[in-house]
Amino acid sequence: MNESPPISSFRATGTHARPGLAGAFRGLWLLTWRSQLTLRQLPVRLATLLVLPLLVYMTVRSTDKWALRRVDLGKSSEELINFLQRLKRERIPATVQTSKALGDILDHETQQSELTWQEWTSESPEARLQRLKDHVANWDSRILSRAKAVLDDREFAEFQVVQQRHRDHVLLKLTEVSVPWSRTEPFYHWLINFYFFLILPLTCVRGCGPLIRDELQADTLGFLITRPVSRARLLMLKYASQVAWLEILLLLETLLLFAAGAAREVPALGTLLPLVLGVQMLAVPAWSALGLFLGQVTTRYMAAALLYGAIVEMGIGRIPTNINILSIVRHLQTLLSQNAAVYALYAWPSGKVATAVGALLVAPVIFLGIATLLFSVIEYHHAAEMQK
Amino acid sequence: MTVLIRAQELSRWYGIVMGLNNVTFQIEPGLTGLVGPNGAGKSTLIQIITGQLKPSSGQLTVFGLAPWNNPPLLRRIGYCPEGEAVPKELRPLEWLEGLGLMSGLRADEVKGRAEAILDKVKLPREHWGKRLGQYSKGMKQRVKLGQGLLHDPELLVLDEPMNGLDPMGRQEVAQTLKELSAGGVSILISSHILAELEALCNNILLLNWGRILASGSQKEIRSDIKNWPEELEIECDAPEKLARHLFAAGVLAGFDLSPEEGLLRIRVKDAASFYEQWTALLLESGAMVHAIRSRSRSLQNIYDKVTT
């Protein structure tokens, strides 16, 4: 073993200088990322990061598959059976030849209509829906005109009823039961609805809520609060280092999501990516500060965050008056609506960009301010924490 | 003499639970031991001294300043908490570098400083690459002690630092503390391992139930308790016979018998009077005495007396 240095040479020089903001941040940043990025945790972190991009990749169809997508106009044999049963109920005799002729017409027209339908990759959901309705109407009119030639008047009158029901059922299935998503729509739903407005806020709250509580429960807070850093500064720097870590982590996640979108040839991602990254830069500090604040006031900060979401974001935020300025989600929507595709898809109520940016900058200051005040005044200690 | 820590009618309550009960004391520079059983208030007092807790009433100053949220004061204090808690995912150098930067060390000196500290607390270099969660209790204690020394404190506060160390480790830590003390660092150390404290500390603070029972140098404490019953351990062939004889002579305040071990532990009412006549009393009893030991001279004995 090496001979330890004598005490006289052991004294550091200049250590009594109070740590500067940058130095203290650097120390906390080192502790933050080193404890969260370990080889042992790496597989889990990577797997977590890859879940959403994989979902995007699996749910957004490739252009080739999309072009081959067929509409389902139902089974012609079932329609023929329904027609024959209806004739029987009405005591109208049906010949074998008539049945066969009608069956051929239904099979042929249905098969033709399904084959001639083509998906267009750049078509909007509304335009596609209208084209689909027209396609079904053409299919219907061709069947009726050909059926009229092989059926007598009474039979044709009954067939019209059966065909109308069948057409309505097919149309309902195609337009309502099967949601008429465009090819790229799942990408936006994963990105905006699921990732941006659910995963990202929860990740930030989960990341910053237990900043102090985890240290208390592990009984390691004493190592930090006995450093020559004021409690307010300590909390702010701990928050800042965690936010920096989350920004990096979520930047990776966003890039992977867009990579999955690009692999599926989602158009115009080049204009959406900078906007999403910019808005994310603002969203992460805001949600993180909310998490930190909630973590300071309760051990059940995740439940508190969900309650906050229900009351403020989903309740107050949707009231069409100025009070909805309290909603972080609303400001994020305003900023994301600057992208044409997002605006067309969601049609959120419009707001001022400057107000939204200002609110997203002020929100973390308010939450962080309250959390800092609490941390400066209230004693947090291990024994009390473990009794909760 | 300069007063390092001064407490004036200091109390600390956790709801209805008492941590410290109206204690007044002062600690001078040097090596001071804080002795008391679990629940005595040692950790509470240490946490107030290191600015982690606020007094409920009264006041406590370190270097003349209140410790709560006081960075200028905290940079003069090093702290090593009780228990095994360390950040499990970090390696010792990473942890010490992070804490060093937070303590005001420059980025270009922090690594060298951390390495010197780990050498100083005798953490073998082959273990530096492991994560703290994989460390034994004794190794964790060494790293914890090291982080307390990072910023070159004037006062080092150690809460049960010997816990988990093997005898050799205790000896090494004690040696390190002595060297630090000789180098001008004042040390406040709490422990249940009284033998080490007795050998290590100039001054002792005895704490129980949130109160100070005795304080000062070991000599002063002994002086304070000179009137306490003297306790002797006698090793003989007939401890019961000897006990009966001494009891009949009216010199005993109490006794404990261990016939299998051939031991008799006696507490005498008046030590001076007993020592005048004890040779005659032993001869009259007819018991063959092999050894006599006083159990009143060690700090352990004082501690046992004041805390039971």
Interface residues (C-beta under 8 A of the other chain):
Chain A: M1 N2 S4 P5 P6 I7 S8 F10 R11 A12 T13 G14 T15 H16 A17 R18 P19 G20 G23 A24 R26 G27 L28 L30 L31 R34 S35 Q36 T38 R40 Q41 A218 D219 T220 G222 F223 L224 I225 T226 R227 P228 V229 S230 R231 S376 E379 H381 A383 A384
Chain B: Y14 Q47 T50 G51 Q52 L53 K54 N69 P71 P72 L74 R75 R76 I77 Y79 P81 G83 A85 V86 P87 K88 E89 L90 R91 E94 W95 E97 G98 L99 G100 L101 M102 S103 G104 L105 R106 A107 E109 R113 A116 D119 K120 K122 P124 R125 R131 Q147 L150 H151 D152 E179 L180 A182 G183
